[in-house]
Amino acid sequence: MVKGSQTPRSANRNLDVKRAAAAAHAAALTWTGDTGDIKGAAILLVDDVFTSGSQLQRVALRLRTSGAADVRGLVLAAVPWSG
């Protein structure tokens, strides 16, 4: 997937702003391959930093509604949760 347009940044923002930015980010993604490849697929999403989980959740939901059978997330680092 490729993000074809700028979306709001969510760094150092509250959870509501992060969720809204994640929704905009997921909506801006375009599948560059054959969309038939998504149907029934098991997909691994990789993210550099986990903060709220909103980005992974929104992209995973988009893939699931596009027909993916299973979507998992892998992150390289996590920001300490501050509530």
SEMINU-326771 format. One record per residue: x, y, z of N, C-alpha, C, CB in turn; residue in one letter. Coordinates in Angstrom, 2 decimals, decimal comma. Glycine has a CB too. Example, Ala and Ser with C-alpha at 12.3 -4.5 7.8 and 13.67 -1.06 7.14 Angstrom:
n_c1 | n_c2 | n_c3 | ca_c1 | ca_c2 | ca_c3 | c_c1 | c_c2 | c_c3 | cb_c1 | cb_c2 | cb_c3 | r
13,19 | -5,69 | 7,80 | 12,30 | -4,50 | 7,80 | 13,20 | -3,30 | 7,80 | 11,31 | -4,47 | 9,05 | A;
12,85 | -2,25 | 7,08 | 13,67 | -1,06 | 7,14 | 12,90 | 0,03 | 7,87 | 14,08 | -0,60 | 5,72 | S;
***
This chain:
n_c1 | n_c2 | n_c3 | ca_c1 | ca_c2 | ca_c3 | c_c1 | c_c2 | c_c3 | cb_c1 | cb_c2 | cb_c3 | r
0,84 | -1,17 | 0,00 | 0,00 | 0,00 | 0,00 | 0,88 | 1,23 | 0,00 | -0,95 | 0,00 | 1,20 | M;
0,40 | 2,26 | -0,65 | 1,12 | 3,52 | -0,75 | 0,19 | 4,65 | -0,34 | 1,66 | 3,75 | -2,19 | V;
0,71 | 5,58 | 0,47 | -0,07 | 6,75 | 0,85 | 0,17 | 7,82 | -0,20 | 0,32 | 7,25 | 2,29 | K;
-0,88 | 8,18 | -0,93 | -0,75 | 9,09 | -2,06 | -0,92 | 10,55 | -1,75 | -1,71 | 8,72 | -3,07 | G;
-1,25 | 10,90 | -0,51 | -1,42 | 12,31 | -0,17 | -1,01 | 12,54 | 1,28 | -2,89 | 12,76 | -0,39 | S;
-0,73 | 13,80 | 1,58 | -0,36 | 14,15 | 2,95 | -1,55 | 13,95 | 3,88 | 0,15 | 15,61 | 3,03 | Q;
-1,29 | 13,53 | 5,10 | -2,31 | 13,39 | 6,11 | -1,85 | 14,09 | 7,38 | -2,63 | 11,88 | 6,38 | T;
-2,78 | 14,41 | 8,28 | -2,40 | 15,12 | 9,50 | -1,39 | 14,33 | 10,33 | -3,64 | 15,43 | 10,35 | P;
-0,47 | 15,04 | 10,94 | 0,49 | 14,41 | 11,84 | -0,16 | 14,23 | 13,21 | 1,81 | 15,25 | 11,95 | R;
0,22 | 13,20 | 13,90 | -0,38 | 12,93 | 15,20 | 0,63 | 12,91 | 16,35 | -1,11 | 11,62 | 15,16 | S;
1,89 | 13,13 | 16,04 | 2,92 | 13,10 | 17,09 | 2,62 | 14,16 | 18,15 | 4,33 | 13,33 | 16,48 | A;
2,78 | 13,76 | 19,39 | 2,59 | 14,65 | 20,54 | 1,18 | 15,23 | 20,63 | 3,58 | 15,78 | 20,48 | N;
0,20 | 14,47 | 20,16 | -1,20 | 14,89 | 20,22 | -1,97 | 13,96 | 21,14 | -1,84 | 14,92 | 18,80 | R;
-3,19 | 14,34 | 21,48 | -4,00 | 13,48 | 22,35 | -4,59 | 12,32 | 21,55 | -5,13 | 14,30 | 23,02 | N;
-5,21 | 11,39 | 22,26 | -5,69 | 10,16 | 21,64 | -6,76 | 10,42 | 20,58 | -6,24 | 9,23 | 22,70 | L;
-7,65 | 11,37 | 20,81 | -8,68 | 11,67 | 19,81 | -8,07 | 12,17 | 18,51 | -9,66 | 12,71 | 20,35 | D;
-7,05 | 13,01 | 18,60 | -6,38 | 13,51 | 17,40 | -5,64 | 12,39 | 16,70 | -5,39 | 14,65 | 17,76 | V;
-5,02 | 11,50 | 17,49 | -4,32 | 10,35 | 16,90 | -5,29 | 9,46 | 16,13 | -3,61 | 9,54 | 17,99 | K;
-6,47 | 9,23 | 16,71 | -7,46 | 8,39 | 16,05 | -7,96 | 9,02 | 14,75 | -8,64 | 8,12 | 16,98 | R;
-8,20 | 10,32 | 14,77 | -8,65 | 11,02 | 13,56 | -7,57 | 10,99 | 12,49 | -9,04 | 12,46 | 13,89 | A;
-6,33 | 11,20 | 12,88 | -5,22 | 11,15 | 11,93 | -5,06 | 9,75 | 11,35 | -3,91 | 11,61 | 12,59 | A;
-5,25 | 8,74 | 12,17 | -5,15 | 7,35 | 11,70 | -6,23 | 7,04 | 10,67 | -5,26 | 6,37 | 12,88 | A;
-7,43 | 7,54 | 10,90 | -8,52 | 7,34 | 9,94 | -8,19 | 8,00 | 8,61 | -9,85 | 7,90 | 10,50 | A;
-7,65 | 9,22 | 8,66 | -7,27 | 9,93 | 7,44 | -6,14 | 9,20 | 6,72 | -6,85 | 11,37 | 7,76 | A;
-5,19 | 8,68 | 7,48 | -4,05 | 7,94 | 6,92 | -4,54 | 6,69 | 6,19 | -3,05 | 7,56 | 8,04 | H;
-5,39 | 5,92 | 6,84 | -5,90 | 4,68 | 6,22 | -6,69 | 4,99 | 4,97 | -6,77 | 3,90 | 7,21 | A;
-7,46 | 6,07 | 4,99 | -8,27 | 6,44 | 3,82 | -7,40 | 6,88 | 2,64 | -9,25 | 7,55 | 4,19 | A;
-6,20 | 7,38 | 2,93 | -5,31 | 7,88 | 1,88 | -4,46 | 6,78 | 1,23 | -4,39 | 8,94 | 2,44 | A;
-4,55 | 5,55 | 1,74 | -3,74 | 4,46 | 1,20 | -4,35 | 3,87 | -0,06 | -3,57 | 3,37 | 2,25 | L;
-3,48 | 3,51 | -0,98 | -3,90 | 2,89 | -2,24 | -3,13 | 1,59 | -2,41 | -3,67 | 3,84 | -3,45 | T;
-3,84 | 0,52 | -2,75 | -3,19 | -0,76 | -3,03 | -2,58 | -0,68 | -4,41 | -4,19 | -1,95 | -2,91 | W;
-1,29 | -0,93 | -4,54 | -0,60 | -0,78 | -5,82 | -0,57 | -2,06 | -6,64 | 0,81 | -0,31 | -5,60 | T;
-0,93 | -3,16 | -6,02 | -0,93 | -4,43 | -6,74 | -2,31 | -4,80 | -7,21 | -0,37 | -5,54 | -5,87 | G;
-2,49 | -6,05 | -7,50 | -3,79 | -6,59 | -7,89 | -4,64 | -6,71 | -6,63 | -3,63 | -7,97 | -8,62 | D;
-5,79 | -6,02 | -6,59 | -6,63 | -6,06 | -5,39 | -7,12 | -7,47 | -5,09 | -7,83 | -5,12 | -5,56 | T;
-7,11 | -8,34 | -6,08 | -7,48 | -9,73 | -5,85 | -6,50 | -10,44 | -4,93 | -7,55 | -10,47 | -7,16 | G;
-5,29 | -9,90 | -4,82 | -4,28 | -10,49 | -3,93 | -4,65 | -10,33 | -2,45 | -2,92 | -9,86 | -4,19 | D;
-5,50 | -9,36 | -2,14 | -5,89 | -9,12 | -0,74 | -6,88 | -10,18 | -0,28 | -6,50 | -7,72 | -0,58 | I;
-7,78 | -10,58 | -1,15 | -8,86 | -11,50 | -0,78 | -8,30 | -12,83 | -0,28 | -9,79 | -11,73 | -1,98 | K;
-8,63 | -13,16 | 0,97 | -8,20 | -14,41 | 1,57 | -6,77 | -14,43 | 2,06 | -8,37 | -15,49 | 0,60 | G;
-6,06 | -13,31 | 1,93 | -4,64 | -13,27 | 2,29 | -4,42 | -13,10 | 3,78 | -3,95 | -12,14 | 1,54 | A;
-3,28 | -13,59 | 4,24 | -2,77 | -13,30 | 5,58 | -1,73 | -12,21 | 5,39 | -2,17 | -14,61 | 6,30 | A;
-1,92 | -11,07 | 6,05 | -1,07 | -9,89 | 5,82 | -0,39 | -9,49 | 7,11 | -1,91 | -8,72 | 5,26 | I;
0,89 | -9,17 | 7,02 | 1,67 | -8,66 | 8,15 | 1,95 | -7,18 | 7,91 | 2,99 | -9,46 | 8,33 | L;
1,45 | -6,33 | 8,80 | 1,74 | -4,90 | 8,75 | 2,96 | -4,64 | 9,63 | 0,52 | -4,05 | 9,22 | L;
3,88 | -3,83 | 9,15 | 5,08 | -3,48 | 9,91 | 5,06 | -1,97 | 10,14 | 6,38 | -3,92 | 9,16 | V;
5,26 | -1,58 | 11,40 | 5,28 | -0,16 | 11,77 | 6,54 | 0,08 | 12,60 | 3,99 | 0,25 | 12,57 | D;
7,10 | 1,28 | 12,47 | 8,33 | 1,56 | 13,19 | 8,10 | 1,79 | 14,69 | 9,00 | 2,77 | 12,59 | D;
7,06 | 2,55 | 15,05 | 6,81 | 2,88 | 16,45 | 5,33 | 2,71 | 16,77 | 7,28 | 4,31 | 16,76 | V;
5,04 | 2,04 | 17,87 | 3,68 | 1,87 | 18,36 | 3,43 | 2,92 | 19,43 | 3,45 | 0,43 | 18,92 | F;
2,42 | 3,77 | 19,21 | 2,05 | 4,73 | 20,25 | 0,67 | 4,36 | 20,78 | 2,05 | 6,19 | 19,70 | T;
-0,37 | 4,62 | 20,03 | -1,73 | 4,32 | 20,49 | -2,31 | 3,06 | 19,85 | -2,65 | 5,49 | 20,20 | S;
-1,72 | 2,62 | 18,76 | -2,26 | 1,48 | 18,03 | -3,29 | 1,86 | 16,98 | -2,86 | 0,51 | 18,98 | G;
-3,64 | 3,14 | 16,92 | -4,67 | 3,60 | 16,00 | -4,31 | 3,37 | 14,53 | -4,94 | 5,07 | 16,23 | S;
-3,06 | 3,62 | 14,18 | -2,64 | 3,43 | 12,78 | -2,79 | 1,98 | 12,34 | -1,18 | 3,89 | 12,58 | Q;
-2,23 | 1,08 | 13,13 | -2,32 | -0,34 | 12,78 | -3,77 | -0,80 | 12,73 | -1,53 | -1,19 | 13,80 | L;
-4,56 | -0,35 | 13,69 | -5,96 | -0,77 | 13,75 | -6,73 | -0,31 | 12,50 | -6,63 | -0,21 | 15,00 | Q;
-6,59 | 0,94 | 12,12 | -7,32 | 1,47 | 10,96 | -6,90 | 0,80 | 9,66 | -7,11 | 2,96 | 10,86 | R;
-5,60 | 0,61 | 9,48 | -5,13 | -0,03 | 8,25 | -5,57 | -1,49 | 8,22 | -3,58 | 0,08 | 8,13 | V;
-5,49 | -2,16 | 9,36 | -5,94 | -3,56 | 9,44 | -7,43 | -3,66 | 9,11 | -5,66 | -4,14 | 10,84 | A;
-8,23 | -2,76 | 9,64 | -9,67 | -2,78 | 9,34 | -9,93 | -2,56 | 7,86 | -10,40 | -1,70 | 10,16 | L;
-9,17 | -1,67 | 7,26 | -9,33 | -1,42 | 5,82 | -8,99 | -2,68 | 5,02 | -8,44 | -0,25 | 5,36 | R;
-7,92 | -3,36 | 5,39 | -7,54 | -4,59 | 4,70 | -8,58 | -5,68 | 4,91 | -6,17 | -5,06 | 5,17 | L;
-9,09 | -5,78 | 6,13 | -10,12 | -6,80 | 6,41 | -11,38 | -6,55 | 5,60 | -10,45 | -6,83 | 7,91 | R;
-11,80 | -5,30 | 5,50 | -13,00 | -5,00 | 4,70 | -12,75 | -5,18 | 3,22 | -13,47 | -3,57 | 4,97 | T;
-11,48 | -5,22 | 2,83 | -11,12 | -5,49 | 1,43 | -10,97 | -6,98 | 1,16 | -9,83 | -4,76 | 1,07 | S;
-11,17 | -7,80 | 2,19 | -11,17 | -9,24 | 1,99 | -10,03 | -10,02 | 2,60 | -11,17 | -9,49 | 0,60 | G;
-9,10 | -9,36 | 3,27 | -7,99 | -10,10 | 3,89 | -8,54 | -11,05 | 4,95 | -6,94 | -9,12 | 4,53 | A;
-8,01 | -12,26 | 4,99 | -8,46 | -13,26 | 5,95 | -7,88 | -13,01 | 7,34 | -8,07 | -14,65 | 5,48 | A;
-6,66 | -12,52 | 7,40 | -5,98 | -12,31 | 8,67 | -5,00 | -11,17 | 8,52 | -5,26 | -13,61 | 9,14 | D;
-5,00 | -10,25 | 9,46 | -4,05 | -9,13 | 9,44 | -3,41 | -9,07 | 10,82 | -4,76 | -7,76 | 9,07 | V;
-2,09 | -9,09 | 10,84 | -1,32 | -9,01 | 12,08 | -0,40 | -7,79 | 12,01 | -0,50 | -10,31 | 12,33 | R;
0,02 | -7,31 | 13,17 | 0,91 | -6,17 | 13,22 | 2,22 | -6,51 | 13,91 | 0,25 | -5,02 | 13,93 | G;
3,29 | -5,94 | 13,41 | 4,62 | -6,07 | 14,00 | 5,19 | -4,67 | 14,15 | 5,56 | -6,99 | 13,13 | L;
5,61 | -4,32 | 15,36 | 6,21 | -3,00 | 15,58 | 7,63 | -3,18 | 16,10 | 5,37 | -2,17 | 16,57 | V;
8,47 | -2,21 | 15,77 | 9,88 | -2,28 | 16,16 | 10,17 | -1,66 | 17,51 | 10,71 | -1,62 | 15,12 | L;
9,34 | -0,68 | 17,91 | 9,53 | -0,01 | 19,21 | 8,18 | 0,47 | 19,71 | 10,54 | 1,19 | 19,08 | A;
8,08 | 0,63 | 21,01 | 6,84 | 1,13 | 21,60 | 7,14 | 2,34 | 22,48 | 6,14 | 0,03 | 22,43 | A;
6,27 | 3,34 | 22,37 | 6,37 | 4,51 | 23,22 | 5,69 | 4,18 | 24,54 | 5,72 | 5,77 | 22,54 | V;
6,28 | 4,53 | 25,68 | 5,61 | 4,25 | 26,96 | 4,23 | 4,87 | 27,00 | 6,46 | 4,76 | 28,13 | P;
3,24 | 4,11 | 27,45 | 1,85 | 4,58 | 27,48 | 1,69 | 5,60 | 28,60 | 0,85 | 3,39 | 27,68 | W;
1,07 | 6,74 | 28,27 | 0,86 | 7,77 | 29,28 | -0,61 | 7,96 | 29,59 | 1,46 | 9,07 | 28,82 | S;
-1,49 | 7,15 | 28,96 | -2,91 | 7,22 | 29,24 | -3,56 | 8,23 | 28,42 | -3,17 | 7,50 | 30,65 | G;
***
